[in-house]
Amino acid sequence: MTKQIRFNAFEMNCVAHQSPGLWRHPRDRSWQYKDIEYWTDLAQILEKGIFDGIFIADVLGTYDVFHGDNRHALQGAVQVPVNDPLQLAPAMAAVTKHLGFGITTSISFEHPYPFARRITTLDHLTKGRAGWNIVTSYLSSGAKNIGQDDQVSHDDRYDIADEYLEVLYKLWQGSWQDDAVVRDRESGIFTHADKVFPIEHEGKYFKVPGIHISEPSPQRTPVLYQAGASSRGKNFAAKHAECIFISVPSKVLLKRFVDDTRQRLQAEGRDPNSVYIYTLATIITGATDQEAQDKLKEYQKYASHDGALTLVSGWSGVDFAQFGKDDRIQYIKTNAIQSLLESYSTADPSRSWTVDEVAEWTSIGGNGPVFVGSAATIADVLQEWVEETGVDGFNLAYAVAHETFSDVVEYVVPELQKRGVYPQAYREGTLRHKLFGQGDHLSAPHIGASYKR
């Protein structure tokens, strides 16, 4: 029997997210992303389906590589307009009890000192259900709009990220002792000042001498997510991540990634199975295989190849407008997501992709596979992927909001539960404890635990 299968929902505070063009579908709700009800409705759907959480992506910039400008992104609503992700979680937390929130923010655009307070606040407001997806950002447009000439080089961004995390661990883990806050009305002492410590950090990139100005939250440090797939990104994940997100188009590449990541975790002195790895996928399902196939055909009528190439160009840093639709994908090293073009060119010798094939593949569900069929068919496929690759779960994108997730909850979740490979209920406690069952805080040998005072 296969191990338990885990689900996250993959979202973004924008229109269509991973399925460009599908906002035109008459049943799609993603154009309502500006409305709080869009998010509270979604949160309740996901909690009914016992999803681990909602993983909210983000970019601070526009996809302006395709044809050398952002016109195609704007016209097709390709992840623009896009709003801030962090503000969504408290609203969703208010209508749920268990759902976790993996919020993406970039180390490239905010100093760690104010950011530490924002996440501590979020963890308080969600009663310990906050997670943080650590990214270093890949869009040059974002870097230029905060006064940089261009994005910092790929590997240098991870060097900065390592120190960024060091500052955060010192603030979250080490600045306040557990018993610093006493709220003693008789003595008039709210916090014992001698149990709050300045972190006195002075490094290559950051200087933070003072204390964390927020009292410790239920988890202190949010659950740490990471999505880097380059060699440097995987090293960073092996050191810091508790959950890892990968998007690859095949089982061959996924197994290679999982095996490599487990080895890197072991090299860091961590249990190679202590980190959950989720892979991107989209599920299109219905009461029968035929009903699911009919939905796929219906969705494909609205999919945008132009929007897909806008995404792929932005992700890879290579303008796909310069190629013909039948040209084969070649690996080109860039300062963006280095693993993307590799996955379409040299990484999997069993498959050679043309530009048109990549556009069709990416137009529904982004860079991950689309699984189509009845609940039984989908359950078979999911179990097959888990057994053959060792992946822990799936970060599910949607084709049509919120129809895709409602269908998964209605059809697929009960089938997986019937097979004994999906949770029947949530574990009580914080997000970290729900996921791992080992308490609320980071524990050894995770590097962050060593900063606890």
LOTOR-839599 format. One record per residue (C-alpha): residue number from 1; residue in one letter; x, y, z. Coordinates in Angstrom, 2 decimals. Layout:
N
{NUM, "A", {X, Y, Z}} ...
END
This chain:
453
{1, "M", {0.00, 0.00, 0.00}} {2, "T", {1.31, 3.42, -0.91}} {3, "K", {2.06, 6.04, 1.73}} {4, "Q", {-0.37, 8.82, 2.59}} {5, "I", {-0.94, 11.35, -0.19}} {6, "R", {-0.97, 15.04, 0.70}} {7, "F", {-2.61, 17.97, -1.09}} {8, "N", {-1.89, 21.68, -1.15}} {9, "A", {-3.84, 24.13, -3.30}} {10, "F", {-1.64, 26.30, -5.53}} {11, "E", {-3.04, 29.82, -5.89}} {12, "M", {-1.99, 33.40, -6.49}} {13, "N", {-3.67, 36.73, -5.82}} {14, "C", {-4.27, 37.28, -9.53}} {15, "V", {-6.34, 36.08, -12.48}} {16, "A", {-6.04, 32.51, -13.86}} {17, "H", {-2.62, 31.89, -12.24}} {18, "Q", {-1.22, 28.77, -14.00}} {19, "S", {-3.87, 28.50, -16.72}} {20, "P", {-3.63, 31.62, -18.91}} {21, "G", {-6.81, 32.38, -20.82}} {22, "L", {-9.10, 30.28, -18.64}} {23, "W", {-10.43, 33.44, -16.98}} {24, "R", {-12.65, 33.68, -20.09}} {25, "H", {-14.45, 30.46, -19.15}} {26, "P", {-18.06, 31.28, -18.13}} {27, "R", {-17.79, 29.35, -14.84}} {28, "D", {-14.41, 30.71, -13.81}} {29, "R", {-14.28, 32.92, -10.71}} {30, "S", {-10.62, 33.94, -10.76}} {31, "W", {-11.50, 37.46, -11.95}} {32, "Q", {-13.04, 37.86, -8.47}} {33, "Y", {-9.59, 37.59, -6.86}} {34, "K", {-10.07, 41.15, -5.51}} {35, "D", {-13.04, 40.08, -3.38}} {36, "I", {-12.60, 38.63, 0.09}} {37, "E", {-15.46, 36.19, -0.53}} {38, "Y", {-13.45, 34.56, -3.33}} {39, "W", {-10.80, 33.60, -0.78}} {40, "T", {-13.07, 32.68, 2.12}} {41, "D", {-15.15, 30.43, -0.15}} {42, "L", {-11.99, 28.74, -1.40}} {43, "A", {-10.62, 28.25, 2.11}} {44, "Q", {-13.78, 26.45, 3.19}} {45, "I", {-13.71, 24.19, 0.11}} {46, "L", {-10.09, 23.22, 0.84}} {47, "E", {-10.66, 22.60, 4.54}} {48, "K", {-13.60, 20.32, 3.68}} {49, "G", {-11.13, 18.39, 1.52}} {50, "I", {-8.53, 18.23, 4.35}} {51, "F", {-5.88, 19.97, 2.25}} {52, "D", {-2.68, 20.65, 4.19}} {53, "G", {-2.90, 24.24, 3.12}} {54, "I", {-3.14, 26.83, 0.42}} {55, "F", {0.21, 27.70, -1.14}} {56, "I", {-0.01, 31.26, -2.49}} {57, "A", {2.57, 32.22, -5.11}} {58, "D", {3.66, 35.78, -5.83}} {59, "V", {5.75, 37.93, -8.15}} {60, "L", {6.66, 41.56, -7.71}} {61, "G", {7.08, 42.54, -11.33}} {62, "T", {5.63, 41.73, -14.74}} {63, "Y", {6.36, 39.10, -17.38}} {64, "D", {8.05, 41.37, -19.91}} {65, "V", {10.49, 38.97, -21.61}} {66, "F", {8.08, 37.72, -24.32}} {67, "H", {8.43, 40.14, -27.29}} {68, "G", {10.51, 42.33, -24.98}} {69, "D", {7.63, 44.07, -23.20}} {70, "N", {4.70, 43.44, -20.84}} {71, "R", {1.93, 44.04, -23.39}} {72, "H", {1.09, 40.35, -23.77}} {73, "A", {1.02, 39.84, -20.00}} {74, "L", {-1.35, 42.78, -19.55}} {75, "Q", {-3.65, 41.88, -22.42}} {76, "G", {-3.97, 38.26, -21.35}} {77, "A", {-3.96, 38.83, -17.56}} {78, "V", {-0.84, 36.67, -17.25}} {79, "Q", {-0.18, 37.07, -13.50}} {80, "V", {-0.90, 40.78, -13.79}} {81, "P", {-2.76, 42.52, -12.25}} {82, "V", {-1.51, 40.89, -9.05}} {83, "N", {-2.17, 41.80, -5.42}} {84, "D", {-0.30, 41.12, -2.19}} {85, "P", {-0.63, 37.53, -0.88}} {86, "L", {-0.05, 37.98, 2.84}} {87, "Q", {-3.23, 39.93, 3.52}} {88, "L", {-5.38, 37.02, 2.34}} {89, "A", {-4.47, 34.60, 5.11}} {90, "P", {-6.17, 36.27, 8.11}} {91, "A", {-9.49, 36.41, 6.24}} {92, "M", {-9.25, 32.74, 5.31}} {93, "A", {-8.15, 31.83, 8.84}} {94, "A", {-11.27, 33.49, 10.23}} {95, "V", {-13.55, 31.03, 8.41}} {96, "T", {-11.46, 27.88, 8.96}} {97, "K", {-9.86, 26.06, 11.87}} {98, "H", {-7.17, 23.86, 10.35}} {99, "L", {-6.11, 25.02, 6.87}} {100, "G", {-2.49, 26.13, 6.61}} {101, "F", {-1.23, 29.16, 4.68}} {102, "G", {2.02, 29.04, 2.72}} {103, "I", {2.67, 32.65, 1.74}} {104, "T", {5.28, 33.56, -0.86}} {105, "T", {7.40, 36.63, -0.26}} {106, "S", {10.83, 37.41, -1.68}} {107, "I", {13.98, 38.07, 0.29}} {108, "S", {14.96, 40.43, -2.53}} {109, "F", {12.35, 43.10, -1.83}} {110, "E", {12.08, 43.52, 1.96}} {111, "H", {14.56, 43.86, 4.80}} {112, "P", {14.38, 40.95, 7.27}} {113, "Y", {13.69, 43.16, 10.31}} {114, "P", {10.20, 44.42, 9.30}} {115, "F", {9.47, 41.15, 7.54}} {116, "A", {10.02, 39.20, 10.78}} {117, "R", {7.30, 41.25, 12.43}} {118, "R", {4.86, 40.75, 9.53}} {119, "I", {5.18, 36.97, 9.72}} {120, "T", {4.99, 36.86, 13.52}} {121, "T", {1.80, 38.90, 13.27}} {122, "L", {0.41, 36.46, 10.72}} {123, "D", {1.25, 33.48, 12.88}} {124, "H", {-0.55, 35.10, 15.83}} {125, "L", {-3.64, 35.95, 13.78}} {126, "T", {-3.89, 32.45, 12.29}} {127, "K", {-3.23, 30.75, 15.66}} {128, "G", {-0.08, 29.12, 14.39}} {129, "R", {-1.06, 28.20, 10.84}} {130, "A", {1.45, 30.38, 8.99}} {131, "G", {3.98, 29.13, 6.48}} {132, "W", {6.48, 31.06, 4.39}} {133, "N", {7.60, 30.15, 0.89}} {134, "I", {11.14, 31.52, 0.62}} {135, "V", {11.96, 32.86, -2.84}} {136, "T", {14.78, 34.98, -4.21}} {137, "S", {12.77, 36.27, -7.24}} {138, "Y", {13.55, 35.85, -10.92}} {139, "L", {11.93, 38.85, -12.66}} {140, "S", {14.29, 41.67, -13.60}} {141, "S", {11.31, 44.03, -13.81}} {142, "G", {10.79, 43.70, -10.06}} {143, "A", {14.44, 44.44, -9.25}} {144, "K", {14.46, 47.52, -11.49}} {145, "N", {11.40, 48.96, -9.78}} {146, "I", {13.12, 49.00, -6.41}} {147, "G", {16.10, 50.86, -7.78}} {148, "Q", {18.43, 48.05, -8.88}} {149, "D", {19.99, 47.98, -12.33}} {150, "D", {19.03, 44.33, -12.67}} {151, "Q", {18.39, 41.23, -10.63}} {152, "V", {21.29, 40.05, -8.45}} {153, "S", {23.00, 37.01, -9.99}} {154, "H", {21.34, 33.65, -9.34}} {155, "D", {23.80, 32.11, -6.88}} {156, "D", {24.49, 35.42, -5.12}} {157, "R", {20.76, 35.68, -4.36}} {158, "Y", {21.02, 32.45, -2.39}} {159, "D", {24.07, 33.72, -0.48}} {160, "I", {21.96, 36.70, 0.56}} {161, "A", {19.10, 34.37, 1.41}} {162, "D", {21.29, 32.31, 3.75}} {163, "E", {22.13, 35.41, 5.77}} {164, "Y", {18.52, 36.63, 5.58}} {165, "L", {17.43, 33.39, 7.26}} {166, "E", {20.16, 33.74, 9.87}} {167, "V", {18.77, 37.15, 10.84}} {168, "L", {15.23, 35.78, 10.98}} {169, "Y", {16.22, 32.78, 13.12}} {170, "K", {17.91, 35.15, 15.56}} {171, "L", {14.80, 37.33, 15.74}} {172, "W", {12.16, 34.60, 15.81}} {173, "Q", {14.02, 31.98, 17.82}} {174, "G", {16.52, 33.77, 20.00}} {175, "S", {15.39, 37.27, 20.89}} {176, "W", {12.61, 36.41, 23.38}} {177, "Q", {12.68, 33.65, 25.97}} {178, "D", {9.56, 31.54, 26.27}} {179, "D", {8.72, 32.98, 29.69}} {180, "A", {9.50, 36.63, 28.89}} {181, "V", {5.85, 37.70, 28.72}} {182, "V", {4.10, 37.37, 32.10}} {183, "R", {1.22, 39.92, 31.95}} {184, "D", {1.42, 40.39, 35.72}} {185, "R", {-1.26, 42.91, 36.67}} {186, "E", {-0.18, 43.22, 40.31}} {187, "S", {3.44, 44.09, 39.61}} {188, "G", {2.67, 46.02, 36.47}} {189, "I", {5.16, 43.93, 34.50}} {190, "F", {3.99, 42.75, 31.11}} {191, "T", {7.39, 41.57, 29.83}} {192, "H", {10.54, 40.74, 31.79}} {193, "A", {13.04, 43.01, 30.06}} {194, "D", {15.97, 40.82, 31.11}} {195, "K", {14.49, 37.96, 29.10}} {196, "V", {14.44, 39.86, 25.79}} {197, "F", {17.76, 40.11, 23.97}} {198, "P", {19.17, 42.17, 21.09}} {199, "I", {20.41, 39.91, 18.34}} {200, "E", {23.49, 42.05, 17.51}} {201, "H", {23.71, 40.74, 13.97}} {202, "E", {26.37, 42.27, 11.74}} {203, "G", {26.98, 40.38, 8.52}} {204, "K", {27.95, 40.91, 4.90}} {205, "Y", {24.48, 41.98, 3.77}} {206, "F", {22.53, 42.94, 6.90}} {207, "K", {23.10, 44.79, 10.17}} {208, "V", {20.40, 44.24, 12.79}} {209, "P", {21.51, 45.13, 16.33}} {210, "G", {18.18, 45.20, 18.19}} {211, "I", {15.42, 42.96, 19.53}} {212, "H", {12.50, 41.40, 17.73}} {213, "I", {9.67, 43.79, 18.56}} {214, "S", {6.94, 41.13, 18.55}} {215, "E", {6.39, 38.56, 21.29}} {216, "P", {6.84, 34.95, 20.15}} {217, "S", {4.00, 33.53, 18.07}} {218, "P", {2.65, 29.97, 18.44}} {219, "Q", {5.24, 28.56, 16.02}} {220, "R", {7.91, 31.26, 16.52}} {221, "T", {9.21, 30.43, 13.03}} {222, "P", {6.59, 29.75, 10.32}} {223, "V", {6.67, 26.45, 8.48}} {224, "L", {9.39, 26.96, 5.88}} {225, "Y", {8.61, 26.19, 2.22}} {226, "Q", {11.09, 26.42, -0.63}} {227, "A", {10.82, 25.92, -4.38}} {228, "G", {14.35, 26.17, -5.78}} {229, "A", {15.24, 23.47, -8.31}} {230, "S", {18.75, 24.54, -9.35}} {231, "S", {21.72, 22.93, -7.62}} {232, "R", {22.20, 26.02, -5.44}} {233, "G", {18.47, 26.16, -4.72}} {234, "K", {18.40, 22.51, -3.68}} {235, "N", {21.32, 23.05, -1.31}} {236, "F", {19.45, 25.97, 0.24}} {237, "A", {16.32, 23.84, 0.60}} {238, "A", {18.25, 20.97, 2.19}} {239, "K", {19.51, 23.41, 4.81}} {240, "H", {16.32, 25.36, 5.57}} {241, "A", {13.12, 23.88, 4.09}} {242, "E", {10.49, 21.80, 5.86}} {243, "C", {8.33, 21.49, 2.72}} {244, "I", {9.65, 21.65, -0.86}} {245, "F", {7.66, 22.45, -3.99}} {246, "I", {8.79, 21.27, -7.43}} {247, "S", {7.23, 21.69, -10.87}} {248, "V", {8.43, 19.23, -13.52}} {249, "P", {6.68, 17.72, -16.55}} {250, "S", {7.52, 14.03, -16.02}} {251, "K", {7.96, 11.23, -13.50}} {252, "V", {11.54, 10.74, -14.70}} {253, "L", {12.50, 14.27, -13.67}} {254, "L", {10.47, 14.12, -10.47}} {255, "K", {12.15, 10.93, -9.25}} {256, "R", {15.56, 12.39, -10.03}} {257, "F", {14.68, 15.53, -8.06}} {258, "V", {13.29, 13.60, -5.08}} {259, "D", {16.29, 11.25, -4.88}} {260, "D", {18.76, 14.12, -5.20}} {261, "T", {16.96, 16.20, -2.57}} {262, "R", {16.86, 13.31, -0.07}} {263, "Q", {20.62, 12.84, -0.53}} {264, "R", {21.26, 16.55, 0.07}} {265, "L", {19.13, 16.48, 3.22}} {266, "Q", {21.19, 13.58, 4.51}} {267, "A", {24.40, 15.47, 3.72}} {268, "E", {23.07, 18.33, 5.88}} {269, "G", {22.65, 15.90, 8.77}} {270, "R", {18.87, 15.83, 8.46}} {271, "D", {16.53, 12.86, 8.14}} {272, "P", {15.99, 12.58, 4.37}} {273, "N", {12.31, 11.80, 4.96}} {274, "S", {11.72, 14.67, 7.40}} {275, "V", {10.83, 17.09, 4.59}} {276, "Y", {7.66, 16.85, 2.51}} {277, "I", {8.09, 17.24, -1.25}} {278, "Y", {5.03, 18.38, -3.23}} {279, "T", {4.95, 18.36, -7.02}} {280, "L", {2.79, 20.56, -9.22}} {281, "A", {-0.21, 18.92, -10.90}} {282, "T", {-3.69, 19.79, -12.11}} {283, "I", {-6.60, 17.39, -11.72}} {284, "I", {-9.60, 17.48, -14.05}} {285, "T", {-12.17, 15.00, -12.84}} {286, "G", {-15.85, 14.12, -12.88}} {287, "A", {-18.27, 11.28, -12.27}} {288, "T", {-16.82, 9.27, -15.19}} {289, "D", {-13.71, 9.25, -17.35}} {290, "Q", {-15.75, 10.57, -20.26}} {291, "E", {-17.13, 13.47, -18.22}} {292, "A", {-13.59, 14.43, -17.20}} {293, "Q", {-12.32, 14.22, -20.79}} {294, "D", {-15.22, 16.41, -21.94}} {295, "K", {-14.27, 19.00, -19.33}} {296, "L", {-10.70, 19.02, -20.55}} {297, "K", {-11.81, 19.63, -24.14}} {298, "E", {-14.09, 22.41, -22.95}} {299, "Y", {-11.27, 24.05, -20.97}} {300, "Q", {-8.83, 23.78, -23.88}} {301, "K", {-11.07, 26.03, -25.97}} {302, "Y", {-10.19, 28.92, -23.66}} {303, "A", {-6.49, 28.17, -23.10}} {304, "S", {-4.02, 30.74, -24.43}} {305, "H", {-0.78, 29.63, -26.11}} {306, "D", {0.32, 33.26, -26.23}} {307, "G", {-0.23, 33.50, -22.48}} {308, "A", {1.64, 30.24, -21.93}} {309, "L", {4.70, 31.50, -23.83}} {310, "T", {4.51, 34.75, -21.88}} {311, "L", {4.81, 32.70, -18.70}} {312, "V", {7.56, 30.42, -19.98}} {313, "S", {9.57, 33.39, -21.27}} {314, "G", {9.31, 35.10, -17.90}} {315, "W", {10.16, 31.98, -15.94}} {316, "S", {13.15, 31.10, -18.10}} {317, "G", {14.43, 34.57, -18.98}} {318, "V", {14.42, 33.60, -22.70}} {319, "D", {12.14, 35.33, -25.23}} {320, "F", {10.22, 32.51, -26.93}} {321, "A", {8.94, 34.94, -29.57}} {322, "Q", {12.27, 34.54, -31.37}} {323, "F", {11.61, 30.86, -32.12}} {324, "G", {9.33, 29.06, -34.56}} {325, "K", {6.62, 26.82, -33.16}} {326, "D", {8.41, 23.67, -34.38}} {327, "D", {11.84, 24.64, -33.03}} {328, "R", {13.26, 22.29, -30.41}} {329, "I", {13.90, 23.70, -26.93}} {330, "Q", {17.58, 24.24, -26.19}} {331, "Y", {19.12, 24.88, -22.78}} {332, "I", {20.28, 28.46, -22.29}} {333, "K", {21.74, 29.51, -18.95}} {334, "T", {20.03, 32.66, -17.63}} {335, "N", {19.61, 34.58, -14.40}} {336, "A", {16.00, 33.40, -13.99}} {337, "I", {14.68, 29.89, -13.16}} {338, "Q", {17.64, 27.86, -14.37}} {339, "S", {15.97, 24.45, -14.07}} {340, "L", {13.03, 25.27, -16.36}} {341, "L", {14.65, 25.07, -19.80}} {342, "E", {16.72, 22.14, -18.62}} {343, "S", {13.50, 20.22, -17.91}} {344, "Y", {12.39, 20.77, -21.53}} {345, "S", {15.77, 20.09, -23.16}} {346, "T", {18.62, 18.05, -21.68}} {347, "A", {17.23, 16.72, -18.39}} {348, "D", {14.97, 13.98, -19.77}} {349, "P", {16.51, 12.15, -22.75}} {350, "S", {13.22, 10.35, -23.40}} {351, "R", {11.49, 13.57, -24.50}} {352, "S", {12.43, 16.42, -26.83}} {353, "W", {10.05, 19.39, -26.73}} {354, "T", {9.12, 21.86, -29.44}} {355, "V", {8.05, 25.41, -28.66}} {356, "D", {4.46, 24.61, -29.65}} {357, "E", {4.40, 21.54, -27.40}} {358, "V", {5.64, 23.60, -24.45}} {359, "A", {2.95, 26.23, -25.13}} {360, "E", {0.21, 23.60, -25.22}} {361, "W", {1.55, 21.84, -22.11}} {362, "T", {1.85, 25.05, -20.09}} {363, "S", {-1.50, 26.55, -21.11}} {364, "I", {-3.39, 24.51, -18.48}} {365, "G", {-1.71, 23.97, -15.13}} {366, "G", {1.68, 25.50, -15.86}} {367, "N", {4.75, 23.29, -15.89}} {368, "G", {3.12, 20.31, -14.18}} {369, "P", {1.13, 17.38, -15.60}} {370, "V", {-2.66, 17.44, -16.04}} {371, "F", {-4.35, 14.29, -14.73}} {372, "V", {-7.75, 13.64, -16.33}} {373, "G", {-10.33, 11.02, -15.39}} {374, "S", {-12.82, 9.70, -12.88}} {375, "A", {-11.97, 9.51, -9.19}} {376, "A", {-10.74, 5.93, -9.54}} {377, "T", {-8.59, 6.79, -12.55}} {378, "I", {-7.07, 9.83, -10.81}} {379, "A", {-6.42, 7.86, -7.61}} {380, "D", {-4.59, 5.19, -9.61}} {381, "V", {-2.41, 7.85, -11.27}} {382, "L", {-1.61, 9.65, -8.01}} {383, "Q", {-0.65, 6.42, -6.29}} {384, "E", {1.51, 5.46, -9.25}} {385, "W", {3.38, 8.78, -9.14}} {386, "V", {3.94, 8.51, -5.39}} {387, "E", {5.13, 4.90, -5.55}} {388, "E", {7.45, 5.44, -8.54}} {389, "T", {9.00, 8.76, -7.48}} {390, "G", {8.86, 8.90, -3.69}} {391, "V", {7.10, 12.28, -3.74}} {392, "D", {4.94, 13.06, -0.69}} {393, "G", {2.10, 15.02, -2.23}} {394, "F", {0.74, 17.32, -4.90}} {395, "N", {0.54, 21.08, -5.12}} {396, "L", {-2.68, 21.32, -7.11}} {397, "A", {-3.21, 24.14, -9.58}} {398, "Y", {-6.64, 24.95, -10.95}} {399, "A", {-7.95, 25.21, -14.48}} {400, "V", {-11.24, 26.90, -13.56}} {401, "A", {-11.70, 28.57, -10.16}} {402, "H", {-13.15, 27.18, -7.89}} {403, "E", {-14.58, 24.35, -9.97}} {404, "T", {-11.29, 22.45, -10.16}} {405, "F", {-10.86, 22.31, -6.38}} {406, "S", {-14.54, 21.56, -5.72}} {407, "D", {-14.34, 18.61, -8.11}} {408, "V", {-11.22, 17.26, -6.39}} {409, "V", {-12.92, 17.49, -3.00}} {410, "E", {-16.14, 15.92, -4.28}} {411, "Y", {-14.68, 13.07, -6.30}} {412, "V", {-11.00, 12.39, -5.63}} {413, "V", {-10.64, 12.91, -1.88}} {414, "P", {-13.34, 10.33, -0.94}} {415, "E", {-11.77, 7.78, -3.30}} {416, "L", {-8.33, 8.25, -1.77}} {417, "Q", {-9.81, 8.04, 1.73}} {418, "K", {-11.58, 4.81, 0.78}} {419, "R", {-8.21, 3.40, -0.24}} {420, "G", {-6.65, 4.45, 3.07}} {421, "V", {-4.11, 6.79, 1.50}} {422, "Y", {-5.51, 10.19, 2.45}} {423, "P", {-6.23, 11.76, 5.87}} {424, "Q", {-9.70, 11.34, 7.34}} {425, "A", {-9.31, 14.36, 9.63}} {426, "Y", {-6.84, 17.05, 10.65}} {427, "R", {-4.46, 16.68, 13.57}} {428, "E", {-5.02, 19.37, 16.21}} {429, "G", {-2.43, 22.07, 16.80}} {430, "T", {-0.29, 24.43, 14.76}} {431, "L", {0.48, 23.92, 11.08}} {432, "R", {3.89, 22.47, 11.93}} {433, "H", {2.35, 19.98, 14.35}} {434, "K", {-0.45, 19.10, 11.93}} {435, "L", {2.12, 18.29, 9.26}} {436, "F", {4.79, 16.50, 11.26}} {437, "G", {3.26, 15.63, 14.65}} {438, "Q", {6.38, 16.73, 16.52}} {439, "G", {5.37, 19.95, 18.23}} {440, "D", {4.97, 23.60, 17.35}} {441, "H", {8.58, 24.73, 17.02}} {442, "L", {11.60, 23.94, 14.89}} {443, "S", {13.58, 21.08, 16.40}} {444, "A", {17.10, 19.74, 15.96}} {445, "P", {18.80, 19.02, 13.67}} {446, "H", {17.12, 21.86, 11.72}} {447, "I", {19.55, 24.76, 11.68}} {448, "G", {16.90, 27.18, 12.93}} {449, "A", {16.50, 25.26, 16.18}} {450, "S", {20.10, 26.07, 17.17}} {451, "Y", {19.19, 29.77, 17.53}} {452, "K", {16.61, 29.15, 20.29}} {453, "R", {17.71, 30.83, 23.50}} 
END
